[in-house]
Amino acid sequence: MAQPNDTLNVTPAPLPARRGLLALFVVAFLVCCVGVTLLPHDRYIRYQQFDGTIMRPLGWIYERLHYDRTPIDIAIIGASRTQAGISGPRMQAILSEKLGRPVHVANLSMPQDGRNLHYELTKELLATHPEVKLILYSLIEHASRTGHPAFRNVADTRDVLTSPVVINPKYFDNLAFQPYRQLSLFLQTQMPGLFGVHLAFDPALYLGTNRDTTLSEWSIHGKWIDRDAIHTDAELAAAAKGKVAKRNPIFLPPRFRDYEYAVERRYTRAAVSLAQAHHVQTGFIYLPIYKHDQPIADIAFYRARGFIMSAGVLASDPRNYTDYAHLNRVGSTKVTRWLADWLSTLERRRQLHFLSNDKPQ
């Protein structure tokens, strides 16, 4: 009979057995992650995850592409500078008047830079609007090395998995997010009312074909973004100088540029190749920061994949800017007119071909 002071001796599991249990746990966890990642969901819900964020234009972009059958002849896919700097409705009105034929323009730009997201939007555009004839992509001075933060939310899981790994600090973060995303989207698809999303398109909530991204609006933080305000040099110069000073310069030799700009180069190639496979022309447009019309890093790479247009002449006039990086209505009116004039000239010279098959006006 055991006495109170007796010690109960328990022999620990052998080390190989513990390793086996750990390996079994890891395998089971990975199998669950893969299984969850394969759960189906409604793609429309994928684009409804951004209400209350600066990424909310993604919802309108998806609806414009999938539910609005108005043709798109010219699409603009870029970051916030082209979002604020080019008016799709005004550009199409000018082009239609100059060329005597309907020309349909959609500005699909949204905040923050990242060519991986532009590739995803290019896929959606070409799958839903095969009539598109020209895509204009935005350029900035130094492209993002990490891609767009919304890429992991809207990209197909295969695209996340096959993203560049070397010099891509967001790769494993984006990949690890996929099981959670897929499970969340699966549950939202099964119970949309519980999560405040909807499976069916509601025309009453649609912002319309001719949404003008250059107009004043309320920010998600309740701040009025006044695109009609005129600012002085004193109000803009310091912020612009500070932004330029924070840029990361090119640090690898040219032969390693595919690694330094791994995400940018991979998805620029992919987007342009996909467009060309659909017989769609491509070009790039650069809208500068105030007082800093600077050279575009890696410009030869872009020039090999489309024509480049620069509105650098606007950079010296503070009356064109609503803040250090974004044009106001004065500036966007100038850029929109300049861009329409330039494109219409190239169309007349048969250097571009973006006219629709609609009857002449």
N, C-alpha and C positions, 0 to 999 in steps of 0.2 A: 504494500500500500504506500502510495506516494506521501511523503512528508511535506509540510508547508515550505520548507527551505529547499526542497528538491528543485532542480533546474530542468525545464523541459527542453531537450535538445532537438532542434529542427534542422535537418540537413538541407541546405539550399540546393535549388535545381542546378544541375551541371551547366557550365557556361555554354556549351553547344546547344543545350535545350533552350536557354534564354535567348540566344541568338536566333534560333529557329522561330520562337514566338514573335520576336521583333520583326523578323523577315516576313512572317505570315501577316502581321498587322500592317506592315508597309504595303505588301501586295494587295491586301484587302482594301486599304485606303485608296490606292491607285486605281483599282478596279471600280470602286464606287465613284471616283472622280471622273473616270472615262465614261461610265454608265450615265452619270448625271449630265455630262457634256453632250451626250447623244439625245437628250430629251427634246422633243419637238416643241415649237412655239410659233406664234403668229408674228411674222416679220414687222407688221405694222406696230405692234406693241413695243418692239425693239426701239423704235424711233419716238415713242411716247414717254421716255424716261427722263426727259430734260426740262419739264416744266419747272419754273423757279430757278433755272440756271441760265447762264449766258449762252448755253448750247441749244436753247429752245428753237432757233430757226430750223434745226434738223427735222422737227415735226412738220413744218410747212414744206420743207424740201421734199420729204417723202410723199406728202399729199399732192404736191405739184407734179411729181413724176408719175405716181401710180394712179391717181384718181382724176386728174385734170387732163383731158385729151386735147387741149389746145396745143398745137404743134410748138416745137422748140427748134429753131434754126441755129441760134447761137446761144451757147451756155457759158456762163462765167463761173468758174469754180475756184474759190480762193479764200483768203483770210479776211479779217475785219477791215483792212484797208480798201480792198475792192468792194466789200460789202457797203461801206460808207461812201466810197468814191465813185461808183458807177450806178446810174439809175437805169434799170432794165426797161421800164415803160417808156422813158424819154428816149433812150437809145433806139428802141424799135420804132418809135414814131418818126424819128429823124431819118433812119435808114429807109423806112417805107416811103417817106415823102421823096427822098433823094432818088430812089431806085424805081419808084412807081409800081412796086410790088409789095405785098405784105411780108414783113420780116419779123419773126417772133424771137424775142430775147428773154432769157430767164437768168437772173443773177442768183446763183446757188451758193454764194459765199457765206461764211459764218466766222465768228470770232476764233482767233488763235490759228497758228500756222501748223501744217503737218500734211505732207504729201500722201501719207498712208491713208488718211481719211479722204483725201481728194480722189484716190484710186477707188475707194469703196463707192463714193458718189458717182464716179465715172461708170462703174459697173451698173449701178441702178439706172443712170441716165440712158445708157445704150440699150439696156434690156427693156426699157419702157417707152423710149422715144427714139426709135431707129431712124427717124427722119432728120435728126440733128446733123448739122454739116460742119460746125466749127465749135471747138472748145477753147476758151481762153483761161489759162491758169495763172494765178498770181505768183509774183516773185518778190522776195525781200532780200535785203543785203546779205544776210547769212542765214541759210536755211536751218530749220530745226534739226538737231541731231537725234532727238528722241521721238519725233512724230507728234501726232495730235492726241490730246488726252481723251477724246471721245472715241478713238479708234477701237479700244477694247470693248466699248459698249455696242458699237454698230457693226463691226467687222464680222465676217464669217469666221468661225473658229479655225477653219483651215488656214485662213489668211494670217491669223494671229500665230498659229503654230509654225508657219513657214516664213515668218518675218526674220530679218537678219538677226543673228545672235551676237556677233562680234561688234563691239562699240555700239551697243544698243542697250542702255541702262534700263529701259522699260520692258525688255523682252520677258523676263521671268515674272515681273509684276503683272503684265498683261495676260500672260498664260495662266497664272495662278487664279486670276479673276474669273476665268471662263466657267468653271463648275458652278460657282455662286450665281453668275449671270444666267446661265442656262436653266438652273433650277428656279430662279426667281421668275424668269420669263415664262417657263412652263406653268408655274402656279398662277401667274397673272392671266395667262391664256385660258386656263380652266375656270378661274373665278375673277373675271375682269371687273365686275362691280365692286368687289371687295377692295380692289387696289386702285380704283378710280381711273381705269383705262377702258378703252372700248375697242371691240373687234371690227365694228362697221364704221365706214367713213360717214361723217355728219357734215353735209354741205353748209349747214348753218354756222359751224365753227371754223370753216375754212377761211383763211385770210385772203383768198382770191388769186386769180391768175397774175394780175398786174401789181403784186406787192412791191412797193418801192422801198428799197433798203436804205435810201439816202435821207429819209424823212426823220424829223425829230421824234423821240419816243421816250417812254418811261423805262428806266433800267430796272433790273430785278431787285435792286436795292432801294427803289423808290426815288431815284434821282432823275430829274428831267434832263435828257441829253438834247441840247438845243443845237440843231444843225443849221439854224439860221443866224446864230450869233457870230459877230465879227470880233476877232481877238487881235491884240497887239503883239509886237515882238517880245516885249518884256514878259508877257503872259505865257509865251510858248518856248522861248529859246532855252531856258534853263532845263526844263524837262526833256527837251529834245537832246541837248548835250549830254545829260545824265544817261539817257537811254542808249545813246551811241557808245558812251564810255563803258557800259556794261557788256557790250558784245564780246563774244568769244571769237578771237581771230582764227584763221586757218593755222593749224600747228603741224600738219603732216605734209611731206613732199607730194607733188602732183600724182606720182605713181601709186600713192596710197589713198587717193581721194575716195575710192570706192568703199574704204573702211571708215574714213572720217565722216563721210556723209552717207553711211550705209543705208539708213532708212530713206532718206530723201532720194538718193539715186535709184534704189531698188524700185520704189513706187512711182517715181517719175517715168522710168523706163516702162514699167508695167502699164501705167495709165496711157501713155502715148502709144505704146504698141497695141493696146486694146482698141484705142480710137482708130488707129490706122487700119486695123483689121476690119473695122466697120466703115472704112473709107471716109473717116471724119478727119478734117484738118485740125491742127493744134497750133497754138501760139501762147505767148507769155506776156504779161503786162506788169510793169513795175511802177508803183506809186510811192514816192519817197517820203521820209520823215522831214519835218520842217527844217529848212536850212542845211539839210544833209543829203544832198543828191549824190550818193556814193556808188562806187563800182559794185556790181553784183558778184559775189564770190562764186567761182566755178561757172562763169558765164558761158564758156565754150561748150560745156556739157549741155546747157539749155539751148544754145543756138543750133546745135546739131539736131534738135528735136522739134523745132518750130521757130517761127519768127518772134522777135522780141520788140515790144513797144515800151518806151519809157516816157513818163510824164514829168521828168525831172525839172523841166522849165518852171513848174509851179512851186517848187520848193522854197523859193526866195521871198514869197509874198505871204505874210501872216494872215491876210484877209481870206486866204483859201482854206484855212484850217480851223477845225472845231476843237482840236487838242494837238499835241505835238506830232501825232502819227496819223490822224484821220481828217479827211477833208470835210468842210462844211458844205452847205448847199451852193455857195458861190464856187468853191473848188470842184465839187462833183458835177455841176452844170458845165464847167469848162472841160473837164475830162470826158464827160459823156459826149459832148459835141465834138471834141477833137477825135475821140475814138470812132464815132460814127462816120465822121468825114473821112478818116483814114481808111476804114474798112470799105466804105462805099467806093472810094477811089480804086482800091485793089480789086473789088468786084467788077467794076467797069473795065479794068485792064485785064480781067480774066486771070488774075494772079490768085484770087480766092473765088470760091463758088459756094455761097451760102443762101442764095435765093431759094425760096420754097417753090413748090409746084402749084401754088394757088394762082388763080387768075389775076392778071394785072388790075390795078385799081382804076 
